[in-house]
Amino acid sequence: MSLNNGLEAANMLEEMMKITAQNLVKMEVSQHYEIIKELGKGKYGHVTLVMHRQRGTPMALKLLPKESTKQQNFLYEYCVALVLSGHPNIIGMFGIAFESEEHYGFLYEAALQRDLISIIKPREGILEPAAKLCTKQLVNALEFIHHKGLVYRDVKPENILIFGRDCQNIKLTDFGLTRPRGTVLKLVSGIIPYTAPELSNTQNCEGVPIDFTLDAWALGVLLFCLMTGYFPWEKTVPSDPFFEDFIVWQKTGITEGLSYHWKKLTTEAMDMLSKLMSLNPSERSPVNKVLRYLDYPWRVANWRALEK
């Protein structure tokens, strides 16, 4: 893959944003769509299920308040989603962006069922066949994003929508944090379990050029959640005792200090996670290396007994 890939992606998106801004439709939602129910609400906006009044098509409508959203940020998220929407494991877009009196908005494929977080059982995770099916599709989506020169940066179960039973078809959504490879991140607003340690290092005051390895780290955390029903730690900082135990394991190979949740995992699963979540980003496995582990068991045979 070309090292210029990220720059090419940035240039393409900038051109798309200019064209989209010139053709941005002005309308009120109620003119063309009937609001059915709210699907989700976040820090930056909310998603509503709507029905097209003439065609009767169900759609998901993302609305971002103008008072707290720069037009450039709205255009960026819309254009990224549009570029990626052709993949079967990425949410489909309708190519409709508009502004109303109070909001910017765009429409995409509605997931009438639920997201991945809704099926992860605390203390258990999800069934191993479903976890592997989900993993395979997620890796395919991330590889596609990386091929476009972009880093997704938001791998978490809330952003993985489920179509069909038992993860038969999953789709990534929400591309507000997606950036071209090489973009320098100067700060991280809040450290969460999915945050790679290089981003939580306060010594990196000049910023970190992002790479695909950030998605590999977050994928490793997600797989741990799917297999155990727990986060491996709360924050990727040495003051977190669970993360400190993980650091010891990565540096010495000694597993005795790890929490009992890790003991549910097979040797192969542990190897997979240790490579995805290498402390050194340059040594981290690319996401597609996970596919090599799909034929091995991920949980030990008596894993449920460890919860008792």
Salt bridges, closest charged atoms under 4 A:
GLU14 OE2 - LYS18 NZ 3.99
GLU77 OE2 - LYS62 NZ 2.65
GLU99 OE1 - LYS66 NZ 2.70
GLU109 OE2 - LYS171 NZ 2.91
GLU124 OE1 - ARG304 NH1 3.24
GLU128 OE2 - LYS132 NZ 3.01
ASP154 OD1 - LYS156 NZ 3.89
ASP174 OD1 - LYS62 NZ 3.47
GLU198 OE1 - ARG284 NH2 2.97
ASP211 OD1 - ARG181 NE 2.85
ASP215 OD2 - HIS146 NE2 2.73
ASP271 OD2 - LYS275 NZ 3.19
GLU307 OE1 - ARG123 NE 3.25
GLU307 OE2 - LYS264 NZ 2.42
